[in-house]
Amino acid sequence: MNQTATPRSDDPSARSDAQELSKIVGDLRKDFAKLRDAVLDLGREKAFELKDAASETIEDRKRRADELTGRLCDTIREHPLKSVMIAAAAGVLYGMVNRRG
């Protein structure tokens, strides 16, 4: 049978090694906690940046849609007959496409 030598609990070098190992493990735990906190902070900052950018993009798109809606309404007011004819033609084309599909 293969037996390995285990240090005795009253061996001063074994106690010293165990204490040093315990200190290293404690230091590693602290370092990992700091690293985790740093990563979480970075993630939060990036999330806020992305949220702000998305909000700006949404606002820009809403503004653009409002502008286009206004221009479309103005065009319809200026050319009502032409607008009705275009809408009718679009309706006929839509009906033809859906009837075949």
N, C-alpha and C positions, 0 to 999 in steps of 0.2 A: 504494500500500500504506500502511496506517495503522500508524505506529510510535508507541509510547508511550515517553515518556522514563523511563528507569530510573536510579535513583541509582547513582552509581559507588561502588565499595567503599571508595574513599579519601575519600569525601565525609563530613566530620565530622557533619553533621546527620543523614545517613542512618544512620550508626553509632549516634548518640545515639537516634534513633527506634527502631532495631532493639533496642537495649539496653532501652529503656523498654517496648517491646512484649513483650520476653522476660520482663521483671520482672512485667508485668501478667498474662501467661499463667501464670507461676509462682505468683503470688498467687491467681489463680483456681483453679488446681489444688489449692492448700492449702485454700481455702475450700470447694471441692466435697468434698474428703476429710473436712473437719470436718462438713459437712452430711450426708454419707453416714453417718458414724459416729453422728451425733445421731439420724438417722432409724432406723438399726438398733437403737440403744439404746431408743428409744421403742417400736419394734415388739416388742422382747424384753419390755419391761415390760408392755405390753398383753397379750402372749401369756401371761405368768405370771398376770396378773390374771384373764384368761378361764379359764385352767386351774384356778385356785383356786375361782372361782365355779362352774365345772362340777363340780368335785369335791364342793363343798358341796351342790349340787343333787342329785347322784347319791346322796350319803349320806342326804339328806332323803328321797328317793324309796325307798331301801332300807328306811329306818326305817318309813316309812309302809306299805310292802308287808308288812313283818314284823308291824306292828300289825294290819293287816287280816287277815292269815293267822291270827294268834292269835285274833281275834274270830270269824272264820269257824269255826275249830276248836272254840271254846267253844260256839258256836251249834249245831254239829252234835252235840256231846256232850249238850247240853241237850235237843235235839229230834231224836233219830236217825230216827224214823219219818217225820217231816215232811221231813227232809233227803233221805231216800231217795226219797220221793214226788216232791219237786221235781226231783231229779236224773233220775228216770225220765221225768218229763214233758218235761224239757229234752231228753233223748235222743230221745224220740218226735218232738218238734218238729224237732229237727236232722235226723232221718232223713227226715221228710216234705219238708223244704225241699231236701235234697240229692237226693232221688229225682226231684223235678220239674225241678231245674236241670240 
